[in-house]
């Protein structure tokens, strides 16, 4: 008799900028439960964390992101007035120097990243070539990061077409796909009244946490020339970067819902991250803990699916 094949487990890590540090908490919690995915795919920040994980550098990445401070994050932002506010070169150079740069085919397990062909609007699956090149293309969020060159064209963030890459996981052989959606609770996030410290859940409180006005997005906004301010009693219009961040949230939430309706994951993990800003990379502890909590909530469904 033929022995039944053990199902391959895929992990689809979604996009979400600074919220992506939650993927570290998800991976840690899955490992604590004895779950090690056979295939790892990522979009945007999910590609960066996934690449570090598959490359055996998750411990170093976690130590680094937990030590990030606002000033450090700002130092990586090489501003540009071209096709994006940030070139992204400093960040990728640091990634290469700290976490190495190998060919995707040399990694310990199958890995793929999602990007978007800017000219044709096509979804591009990056499964070969240098890891850093794949990550750089996948994180090129339009309006913030400049596009990445690729085969005579340009690639931008994979979240435009496939924010949670379940389809790529299945194409790479995964029988069971665990998907991590970082954007499930984001609609309207930027214009909500910030919760008071008393109302905020304990796990979201941080020692020496910077106020919202000291966020990376606020620093970028302050560095740009302001043409005019609203006058009179009319409500003040949202700042340009608030509008950009909220528009990105809306886009990714709606695209994610559409893609997952047609290509559902077997298990969904949804960290609650609405209080974390798009560029607040220095708040890694909050995101990582949210990832751990989300796995704990999903564990009954996860165990039932893996034991079926």
LINWOQUI-V44950 format. One record per run of one state. SS is the DSSP state (H for helix, E for strand, - for the rest). FROM is the first residue (numbers start at 0). TO is the last residue. If there is no record, write none. Layout:
ss: [SS & SS]
from: [FROM & FROM]
to: [TO & TO]
This chain:
ss: [- & E & - & H & - & E & - & H & - & H & - & H & - & E & - & E & - & H & - & E & H & - & E & - & E & - & E & H & - & E & - & E & - & E & H & - & H & - & E & - & H & - & H & - & H & - & H & - & H & - & E & - & H & -]
from: [0 & 8 & 13 & 16 & 32 & 38 & 43 & 44 & 54 & 57 & 66 & 69 & 75 & 78 & 79 & 83 & 86 & 88 & 99 & 102 & 103 & 106 & 109 & 117 & 122 & 126 & 129 & 130 & 138 & 142 & 145 & 147 & 150 & 152 & 157 & 160 & 165 & 171 & 175 & 180 & 188 & 191 & 201 & 204 & 211 & 214 & 215 & 223 & 239 & 262 & 266 & 269 & 283 & 307]
to: [7 & 12 & 15 & 31 & 37 & 42 & 43 & 53 & 56 & 65 & 68 & 74 & 77 & 78 & 82 & 85 & 87 & 98 & 101 & 102 & 105 & 108 & 116 & 121 & 125 & 128 & 129 & 137 & 141 & 144 & 146 & 149 & 151 & 156 & 159 & 164 & 170 & 174 & 179 & 187 & 190 & 200 & 203 & 210 & 213 & 214 & 222 & 238 & 261 & 265 & 268 & 282 & 306 & 307]
